[in-house]
Structures are given as structure tokens and as C-alpha cells.
Amino acid sequence: MSSTIWPDGLLTALVTPLRNDQLDLDALAELIERQISGGVDGLVVGGGTGEFGSLTLIERRALAEGAVAAAAGRVPVIVQTGSLATRDTIGLTEHAQSIGAHGALVASPFGEPINWSERYGFYDSVNASVDLPIMLYNTPPAGVLTFSQIEQLAALSNVSAIKDTSGDPGLLGDLVTNDQHGLQVYVGMDTLVFDAITSRASGVIFGVPNFIPDILASLVGRLKERPDR
């Protein structure tokens, strides 16, 4: 488990701007400026909101490079590198490290079911390929992880955070109250923002801030300041 500190608060899962079916990196830069001006604490590029499954590997690399360049170190940029093939995830994660991304959000292979041994082997292989901090992506399309499985993955040297989009309040509660695993916990369901922040989760990652970053940054900030947190 890595000891890397991830950003607290609101992280925007960025949309992927396209024009004429091509990446629009100028629009991406404008979107990132709006997020930073609105007070978000970090950015996630190439996630589900960014429709990574519809992008080529070349486009995903270009998207990551554009986001890191536009952010220019003002807020952390986390690159979602999960893919159908382990080799592609490793390549994208190595690329994220090489361009100065803060970390990688990694969804395991999706679509075709894989068993736990295969899923663990996937994360173990990605972990061994880089020194970059890794955030597990616990999302239904890739198969929801159990608390026990998450604890096993947390023992990997670079794994230090999790984005939980399972929608399971019980699992979220286990993650934030049983901190022996040492993971920083982020929730990916907007309906659980209040529960996550008031129960001492590190933050939230979802797509709505693309439209109203200032309002949501203020909301999350106020929740973090509650005396009962």
C-alpha cells in the first residue's frame, strides 16, 4: 500500500469534448479552466463520464496529455487507465506516469465476466508495472468488489485509494469505518455525497461538476466543515 496522499474534496469526472468526431483539446482546456476557477480539488480524465470505452488508445493518451498540460500543476490530474486488455491498461498507466499524472484510477476488465483470481492478477500486474499511485475503481460494469477483496488489493504497494460507485451504503460504511486497509475513500454516486462526506470519506468523484463546479465545490466544502464530521 502506498502512503501517497490523494486530494480531499470534490474531484470532477471530466467529460471528453469532441468536435466532428475528433478530440477537442481546446474545449478540454476551457472546461478545465472552469473547473479550477470553480474551486474543484482535482480532475479525473478518461473515466466513465469521459466515455473511455469509445476512445482509441491514441485518443486516450492525447486526452491525458491535454488534461495534464491544461491543469499545469494547479490541481491533481488522475487518469483512468482501465481497459479490456491488461497490456493496454499497463501501457496507459505507464503513459500516465510518464506525463506527470498524480495517479491512475483503474477499472478492471469489463463486459465479459472474470473471476476473482483473474481480477486480482490484473491489478497485481498493473501495480508491478509502475510507481504511480493507484486508485481502485469499484464500479458495476467491471464487477463490484467485496470488502474482503478490496482489503486484499489494498496490500499492493501502489494501491492507496478507491472510488466506490457500487451504490452500496453498507460497503461505503465498511470502507470509511474500517480503516485498517489504509485506503482513501471516494464515492462516485451523487446520491451518497452527504453520507460519504459526513462519514469522513476523503471526497467525491462524479460528473455533475462539469456543469456547476462552483456550487458543488461549495457544498462539499461546507459538508467537510460540519462539526459532526
LINTANOR-V71820 format. One record per residue. N is the residue number from 1. D_FIRST is the distance of its C-alpha to the first C-alpha in Angstrom with 1 decimal. Layout:
# LINTANOR-V71820
n = (N/N)
d_first = (D_FIRST/D_FIRST)
This chain:
# LINTANOR-V71820
n = (1/2/3/4/5/6/7/8/9/10/11/12/13/14/15/16/17/18/19/20/21/22/23/24/25/26/27/28/29/30/31/32/33/34/35/36/37/38/39/40/41/42/43/44/45/46/47/48/49/50/51/52/53/54/55/56/57/58/59/60/61/62/63/64/65/66/67/68/69/70/71/72/73/74/75/76/77/78/79/80/81/82/83/84/85/86/87/88/89/90/91/92/93/94/95/96/97/98/99/100/101/102/103/104/105/106/107/108/109/110/111/112/113/114/115/116/117/118/119/120/121/122/123/124/125/126/127/128/129/130/131/132/133/134/135/136/137/138/139/140/141/142/143/144/145/146/147/148/149/150/151/152/153/154/155/156/157/158/159/160/161/162/163/164/165/166/167/168/169/170/171/172/173/174/175/176/177/178/179/180/181/182/183/184/185/186/187/188/189/190/191/192/193/194/195/196/197/198/199/200/201/202/203/204/205/206/207/208/209/210/211/212/213/214/215/216/217/218/219/220/221/222/223/224/225/226/227/228/229)
d_first = (0.0/3.8/6.5/8.9/11.7/13.2/16.9/18.4/21.5/23.2/21.9/24.6/24.2/26.9/29.8/30.8/34.3/36.7/40.4/42.6/39.7/38.0/35.0/36.4/34.3/36.8/36.4/32.6/33.0/35.4/33.0/30.2/32.7/33.6/30.1/29.5/33.0/32.2/29.4/26.3/22.9/21.5/22.4/21.1/23.2/23.9/22.8/25.1/27.4/27.6/28.9/26.7/28.2/31.6/30.6/30.8/28.0/30.2/30.5/26.8/26.2/29.2/28.0/24.6/26.6/29.1/26.6/24.8/28.3/29.7/27.0/27.5/24.6/26.0/23.2/19.8/20.3/17.7/19.0/18.9/18.9/19.2/22.4/24.5/23.8/20.6/22.2/23.0/19.5/18.3/21.3/20.8/17.1/18.4/21.2/19.2/17.4/20.9/22.5/20.3/18.5/16.0/13.6/14.2/14.9/15.1/17.6/18.1/21.7/24.3/28.0/28.3/26.5/23.9/22.8/19.4/19.3/20.0/17.5/14.6/16.1/16.3/12.6/11.9/14.7/13.7/10.2/12.1/14.7/13.2/11.3/11.5/9.1/9.3/10.8/11.9/15.7/17.1/20.7/23.8/25.1/22.0/22.1/20.6/17.5/18.0/15.9/15.4/14.3/11.8/10.3/10.2/8.6/5.7/5.0/5.1/4.1/5.3/5.2/5.7/9.2/12.0/15.7/17.7/21.2/22.1/24.7/24.0/24.4/23.4/20.0/19.5/20.6/18.3/15.2/16.5/18.0/15.5/12.6/11.2/8.4/7.6/8.2/11.1/13.9/16.7/19.8/21.8/25.0/27.5/29.2/26.1/25.7/27.6/25.8/22.3/23.0/25.1/22.5/20.1/18.0/16.8/19.3/21.1/21.3/24.6/27.8/30.5/29.7/31.1/34.5/34.2/31.3/33.2/34.0/30.5/28.9/31.5/30.9/27.1/27.8/30.4/28.3/25.6/28.5/29.8/30.4/29.2/25.7)
